[in-house]
């Protein structure tokens, strides 16, 4: 790897004694900056918010030579002086040291795309004028070679007065040389860097007779790009145009987007089946082992039915979440998602959504909270409010456990005895696709209504840069799913575990004394209880121990079932049962629905806890879906029939069930009224749609 350094030797200034050198990573959007950051830092990055904002900053301590530096990944920006969006403005302020609580970087690494040099030199020249020590990472050098682009590093280095390091963040080429450059060149004498800043200002001022420095800088960037050997590959350009003519076509592009999304959901359901079964079996074995060691009392029930069942009911869906993030990361790396935004903009404009809302709405399929925060890139307050209000309708990863269990149970109903069959996989993929599509359509309907009523106006037009097509990086994708997996497991180990314990307690206390069973049981159950007690006495007299055990098991099942109803959770479920009865929910489902308004994921663990505490006929050795499928209504019919499953699916697609999202909505809009409106309209929409679904499905099935 060839690195071009400047001819002038740089006297080194003293490295900071009390803290690492702060180095900012700066570059245009789509320059590969985040990929390079991940390559340099691996899994050591920490995420926090910029002071006084809700925008995230990523930082990590890395080794450069013998020194430790703090590498800061700033948001992408096109100019350090003409930033017109919140993220760009924040990055520019961080570069200039204008952010309270964050000092100006000691040095800067500027990421420049080797395949479109002129466009990226504009920002590099601005950073050079700041007088800050600077190294230029000429990224995507492998792509430049494939396109037969040859860049004269010496010419580029002299024009920028900086060390030029050709690298590939995707493959890792040149990364060691970049670390060496950071250690050797970025701690140069401040006076030298000040002179280089003055020289750059003179170059920009002298490149054109125009009085506009903006025009001069562009002219200079184009001239340097041409002098350094930048050339546009006609073959690549023609190939890109041909592909774009298909992927951005008003109809073909939309159809292709639909096929990609369906394939993603099919993959989520089919490919995740085997690891999900392994996770489920592992938690089942853990529960069996714990039950065999722990005493049969409250402590044992707490650990087995509360902790293990609660966590197992959520962690089982980790494979599906990882597959979702893996595929989305690959699609983003290829450059396709920008084309999808362009295609979707035509539709979004018609329903009152700005084109810039596509990326936040797409990211909401991971989590609504950062998606709402990212709406700061939308300049219009009207457009931003509408986007914030409809973002929670996008299917976030927290809904996946509900979708998965509904798809599994529906497959068992429609295709009994065909476990892991293609028929079940196709059905599951279809239900996933339908749920995601329903959320998108509901968001469009809501935005259309909001745009015609309380937030009247016209959305802004979309201006977006289409990045070149590239092969995606598997390493980046794996780093992403590792990061998201850790976040999910931390959530499962904290919030979900806490809620599972609360739900277990609510389903356990107050306990029903065995001698009070006859006081709370239904008349027919009281008669059965008396009959079982009589059978026990008769069997004891005849010495039939098997009959005694069978009758006692029936009494224990009855006691467990009525103990659940007697507890706080059961009473809450019974109290709200009339409200949710038109949706096909009984009191056990109602408990999960009520609990899910704090966090959606909890509904599955709630059902797992409810089934484990007192479900008649439940078997510890069967999978979670089999246990839920065995749950019965009082009349003996399955609790989860097809109409109920569809109703539950529709309700969870549309309902606002995330308190942290509500808090972020209030913070980003500055008022609780928007959070209340968001909760209110989504809850009403979910209830009405689920009721219609259940009633229609019941009439048809």
HELIX and SHEET records of a PDB file:
HELIX    1   1 UNK A   33  UNK A   41  1                                   9    
HELIX    2   2 UNK A   86  UNK A   96  1                                  11    
HELIX    3   3 UNK A  117  UNK A  129  1                                  13    
HELIX    4   4 UNK A  141  UNK A  146  1                                   6    
HELIX    5   5 UNK A  153  UNK A  160  1                                   8    
HELIX    6   6 UNK A  175  UNK A  185  1                                  11    
HELIX    7   7 UNK A  190  UNK A  206  1                                  17    
HELIX    8   8 UNK A  213  UNK A  227  1                                  15    
HELIX    9   9 UNK A  234  UNK A  247  1                                  14    
HELIX   10  10 UNK A  252  UNK A  293  1                                  42    
HELIX   11  11 UNK A  298  UNK A  301  1                                   4    
HELIX   12  12 UNK A  302  UNK A  308  3                                   7    
HELIX   13  13 UNK A  309  UNK A  315  1                                   7    
HELIX   14  14 UNK A  318  UNK A  334  1                                  17    
HELIX   15  15 UNK A  336  UNK A  350  1                                  15    
HELIX   16  16 UNK A  357  UNK A  363  1                                   7    
HELIX   17  17 UNK A  368  UNK A  373  1                                   6    
HELIX   18  18 UNK A  374  UNK A  377  5                                   4    
HELIX   19  19 UNK A  381  UNK A  391  1                                  11    
HELIX   20  20 UNK A  397  UNK A  399  5                                   3    
HELIX   21  21 UNK A  400  UNK A  414  1                                  15    
HELIX   22  22 UNK A  422  UNK A  452  1                                  31    
HELIX   23  23 UNK A  474  UNK A  491  1                                  18    
HELIX   24  24 UNK A  492  UNK A  496  3                                   5    
HELIX   25  25 UNK A  497  UNK A  508  1                                  12    
HELIX   26  26 UNK A  514  UNK A  516  5                                   3    
HELIX   27  27 UNK A  517  UNK A  520  1                                   4    
HELIX   28  28 UNK A  523  UNK A  542  1                                  20    
HELIX   29  29 UNK A  545  UNK A  566  1                                  22    
HELIX   30  30 UNK A  568  UNK A  580  1                                  13    
HELIX   31  31 UNK A  581  UNK A  583  5                                   3    
HELIX   32  32 UNK A  587  UNK A  596  1                                  10    
HELIX   33  33 UNK A  602  UNK A  614  1                                  13    
HELIX   34  34 UNK A  624  UNK A  629  1                                   6    
HELIX   35  35 UNK A  642  UNK A  654  1                                  13    
HELIX   36  36 UNK A  659  UNK A  669  1                                  11    
HELIX   37  37 UNK A  672  UNK A  700  1                                  29    
SHEET    1   A 8 UNK A   3  UNK A   4  0                                        
SHEET    2   A 8 UNK A 163  UNK A 166 -1                                        
SHEET    3   A 8 UNK A 133  UNK A 139  1                                        
SHEET    4   A 8 UNK A 107  UNK A 113  1                                        
SHEET    5   A 8 UNK A  21  UNK A  27  1                                        
SHEET    6   A 8 UNK A  67  UNK A  73  1                                        
SHEET    7   A 8 UNK A  56  UNK A  64 -1                                        
SHEET    8   A 8 UNK A  46  UNK A  49 -1                                        
END                                                                             
